[in-house]
Amino acid sequence: MNGGKTMFRTQLAVNDAVFALAQGQDIEALKARIEGAVERGGRFESFVVVGDREVSVLFSPHTSVAFSVETVAFDERDDGDANVPYGGSFDE
């Protein structure tokens, strides 16, 4: 149980894929990196998603990107620590 605690969750939609971003990321810096990748004609950029997994996406002038923020139940596993081993599909 989370004791009624909540937190903000930022989601990044890239074309038809939606990624729930891990806590503690600098969203404005990520936006700037994506804009830079598009300006250069395309480039891979990485970010950390819930479960401390790293994702790399090729952003180009043809990539559709949207950010959204919502309030969700607090999840103590989502600490945004990208320096831990990445989890797997069977994490509890």
HELIX and SHEET records of a PDB file:
HELIX    1   1 ILE A   27  GLU A   39  1                                  13    
SHEET    1   A 3 ALA A  17  ALA A  20  0                                        
SHEET    2   A 3 THR A   6  VAL A  14 -1                                        
SHEET    3   A 3 VAL A  65  ALA A  73 -1                                        
SHEET    1   B 2 ARG A  43  VAL A  49  0                                        
SHEET    2   B 2 ARG A  53  PHE A  59 -1                                        
END                                                                             
